[in-house]
Amino acid sequence: MIEYDTVSFAYGDTPVLDSVSTTIDDGEFVVLVGPNGSGKTTLLRHANGLLAPDSGTVRVNGRAVDANVVAARAAVGMVFQHPRDQFVAATVGSDVAFGPENLGLDRAEIDDRVERALEAVSLQARATARIDELSGGEQARVAIAGVLAMEPTHLVLDEPFTGLDRPSRQSVHAQLRALSRDGTSIVVSTHAPGSVVDLADRIVVMEDGRLVHDGTPDELPDPSLSDVFDAGSVG
Ligand SMILES: Nc1ncnc2c1ncn2[C@@H]1O[C@H](COP(=O)(O)OP(=O)(O)OP(=O)(O)O)[C@@H](O)[C@H]1O
């Protein structure tokens, strides 16, 4: 469970988060929607201690993130906006192995994790492929596999559909749906919700650093949110 309790944050003199409270339950699929600059990335980066609140608290599995950043990072896997920036190796398998290798696991356990992570994103046949030869959708799935190999209980994806064509998006959607069914909680941020909303248990809408809507997809559309939902539809 990830709990945001009245979290406020500013970059220097620029306030970005204004007393944000919401909880992501275990196994829940949450879509975080908001225009560019509304504070989505800033909010997500608090979930594993990349940023710390000026006031309020973020807890992961009941423990304050700033009291144990290592535990929060183990529990919350993050896929950033441009997966390409996240790769550290030339081939799929070696990139996915990088995280578990840094945990100091033995080789058999590393190989096992890589196999399971690639299977979870249906890329087991591409383990020896060069990452720069993959499609955008396959690269997004490799980034997800790299995080899954760390065996997080929560997966947080910041604008994972940017630059993906429709088949690639559908493929990533399918993988996220499967992971969610297997019990991983998932948070996807997007400025252009589109069809990812169909996967969500809950939609959280941000505007200017505040949560302006937090509810099930059935509770949408709220006419006051039409600007957000008209902003685009790529997700
Ligand atoms: N490192 C930083 N230093 C100063 N201001 C920042 C920094 N990162 C983000 N901001 C500002 O904070 C505000 C919120 O940015 P944030 O990236 O969290 O929003 P977002 O909703 O994720 O938008 P986007 O989809 O464009 O990433 C914006 O006004 C942005 O310019």
The ligand as an SDF file (V2000), in Angstrom:
LIG
                    3D

 31 33  0  0  0  0  0  0  0  0999 V2000
   13.4560   19.7430  -11.0190 N   0  0  0  0  0  0  0  0  0  0  0  0
   12.5690   20.7500  -11.0750 C   0  0  0  0  0  0  0  0  0  0  0  0
   12.8990   21.9970  -10.6710 N   0  0  0  0  0  0  0  0  0  0  0  0
   12.0130   23.0060  -10.7100 C   0  0  0  0  0  0  0  0  0  0  0  0
   10.7320   22.8730  -11.1530 N   0  0  0  0  0  0  0  0  0  0  0  0
   10.3620   21.6590  -11.5840 C   0  0  0  0  0  0  0  0  0  0  0  0
   11.2440   20.5380  -11.5650 C   0  0  0  0  0  0  0  0  0  0  0  0
   10.5720   19.4590  -12.0390 N   0  0  0  0  0  0  0  0  0  0  0  0
    9.3290   19.8900  -12.3360 C   0  0  0  0  0  0  0  0  0  0  0  0
    9.1960   21.1960  -12.0660 N   0  0  0  0  0  0  0  0  0  0  0  0
    7.9830   22.0060  -12.2230 C   0  0  0  0  0  0  0  0  0  0  0  0
    7.0030   21.4570  -11.3620 O   0  0  0  0  0  0  0  0  0  0  0  0
    5.7220   21.4650  -11.9810 C   0  0  0  0  0  0  0  0  0  0  0  0
    5.1360   20.0550  -11.9920 C   0  0  0  0  0  0  0  0  0  0  0  0
    5.9560   19.2420  -12.8230 O   0  0  0  0  0  0  0  0  0  0  0  0
    5.7060   17.6730  -12.9800 P   0  0  0  0  0  0  0  0  0  0  0  0
    6.7640   17.1600  -13.9070 O   0  0  0  0  0  0  0  0  0  0  0  0
    5.5870   17.0590  -11.6470 O   0  0  0  0  0  0  0  0  0  0  0  0
    4.2830   17.6610  -13.6710 O   0  0  0  0  0  0  0  0  0  0  0  0
    3.6210   16.5500  -14.5930 P   0  0  0  0  0  0  0  0  0  0  0  0
    2.1710   16.6240  -14.3270 O   0  0  0  0  0  0  0  0  0  0  0  0
    4.3020   15.2580  -14.3930 O   0  0  0  0  0  0  0  0  0  0  0  0
    3.9010   17.1030  -16.0320 O   0  0  0  0  0  0  0  0  0  0  0  0
    4.5910   16.3680  -17.2810 P   0  0  0  0  0  0  0  0  0  0  0  0
    3.5700   15.4230  -17.7860 O   0  0  0  0  0  0  0  0  0  0  0  0
    4.8680   17.5190  -18.2100 O   0  0  0  0  0  0  0  0  0  0  0  0
    5.8450   15.7270  -16.7370 O   0  0  0  0  0  0  0  0  0  0  0  0
    5.9200   22.0600  -13.3620 C   0  0  0  0  0  0  0  0  0  0  0  0
    5.5960   23.4280  -13.2970 O   0  0  0  0  0  0  0  0  0  0  0  0
    7.3930   21.8890  -13.6110 C   0  0  0  0  0  0  0  0  0  0  0  0
    7.8830   22.8990  -14.4420 O   0  0  0  0  0  0  0  0  0  0  0  0
  1  2  1  0
  2  3  1  0
  2  7  2  0
  3  4  2  0
  4  5  1  0
  5  6  2  0
  6  7  1  0
  6 10  1  0
  7  8  1  0
  8  9  2  0
  9 10  1  0
 10 11  1  0
 11 12  1  0
 11 30  1  0
 12 13  1  0
 13 14  1  0
 13 28  1  0
 14 15  1  0
 15 16  1  0
 16 17  2  0
 16 18  1  0
 16 19  1  0
 19 20  1  0
 20 21  2  0
 20 22  1  0
 20 23  1  0
 23 24  1  0
 24 25  2  0
 24 26  1  0
 24 27  1  0
 28 29  1  0
 28 30  1  0
 30 31  1  0
M  END
$$$$
